[in-house]
Amino acid sequence: MILSNNQLTIHEAHRLLKSRQLSSVELTKACLERIHQVEPKVHALVTITDELALRQAQKADELLAGGDTNPLTGIPLVIKDNMCTKGVRTTCSSRMLENFVPPYDAAVVEKLNGCGVVVVGKANMDEFAMGSSTENSALFITHNPWDLSRVPGGSSGGSAVGVAAGEAIYAIGSDTGGSIRQPAGFCSVTGLKPTYGRVSRYGLVAFASSLDQIGPLTQDATDCALVLNAIAGYDTRDSTSVPEPTPDYTQCLNTDLNGFHIGVPKEYFVKGMQDEVEIAIKAAISQLEEMGATVDWEVSLPHTPYALAVYYIIAPSEASANLARYDGVKYGFSYQDADSMWEAMEKTRQYGFGAEVKRRIMLGTYALSAGYYDAWYLKAQKVRTLIRQEFDQAFEKFDALITPTSPTVPFKIGEKIDDPLQMYLSDVCTLPINIAGVPAISIPAGFADGLPIGMQIIGKPFSEETLLKVAYAYQQATEWHKRKPNI
Ligand code: GLN
């Protein structure tokens, strides 16, 4: 009941759990009930882990009774289905891994379990995280709770819907080119892509290793800080994780924006952007200006238009290498009726991968092949350096850059699926951030005809505190993040 239209945040639920006004079992049952009620409409979850959840909730109640004060103890979440969960199927929404049950937990899952969390389900996604609408899932399509005929964004569409539709209190997603922020924007939740290296990717099914990052999808900035506290930090099992100290991210949450410098890069207000999106984001930035921030409305990041091309060379190249492991021999789907080893491998990949995954493997293999490597991959890496330097320079002047998260509100299911280029364009505002490896957060900043609009706040490496502070300040002054879809 409590969850239907008046959904609890992590910090609200924690208060009730701590004061024993609510038990984790009650909260978990309410989420499971809500899941069974809305799942036939939204289809956000690949696996519902009822039994595991109730077991974890009972354990959490014991921990709470024993005086446990961890803010995540006993609070239900969903996890994107590309993060390994020991004993629980981890499909990556692919036929290739449809029956894969990992023998170990991903580092983030391990950390969350250490906090006494409750996992209510594994969330649907675009196959191998390749896509912007969750329509590339090989299992089923996820629907946007704000309008069921529209996409929830992707690839972490199931995670964003899980939070927006009240199936869980928060979610974990992954972001290679926008997959946390874009669905957060499309579903009106708060989604953070941390700095590259901030969160361990051990146990995350790899897509593009120089871009992938794990992060939270929550109902507000406070919750986002609480989840980041739990999952951030160095891990010897991920050689790209950074041995930087992890602050307490809740300490920075205040509304004082005096002396704060915001830049608005004009290249992000791209041609073809929906008017309502531009108007809403500019209004939101003006609001921050009124709250004390100094805004430079005419910043230029001239290499921005190349980010899309760079991404679609680097990401498929890395994907083609990462996905070579799915050969039908080691683990995952294996074609059984072949006459030769080569045929078995070929048919395994033919039937195991969907169309978009095959497209990426072909693009990547081409870009890395002898004779083309210098012209494509190496060139893309050089432009990547220029894009990164441009961000470095901007952050000498500004504390944060602000842009729309996406050029449009959520589009119709089926609208872009036959036109990969149109689909790729929906990530123009988010891709450059992964290319530069910097952190960015998407927060609710308005609606157009009842459809959500997301605002993206970008910061320098390891400035998650700054992003959370701006998000928090904005959310103290506005109510967008409190609106819930009516389903
Ligand atoms: N939409 C982008 C892609 O298709 C980004 C996906 C992601 O961040 N995982 O590659």
Residues whose N, C-alpha, C, O or C-beta is under 5 A from the ligand:
A	BS01	LIG	A129 M130 G131 S132 G154 S155 S174 D175 T176 G177 G178 S179 D427
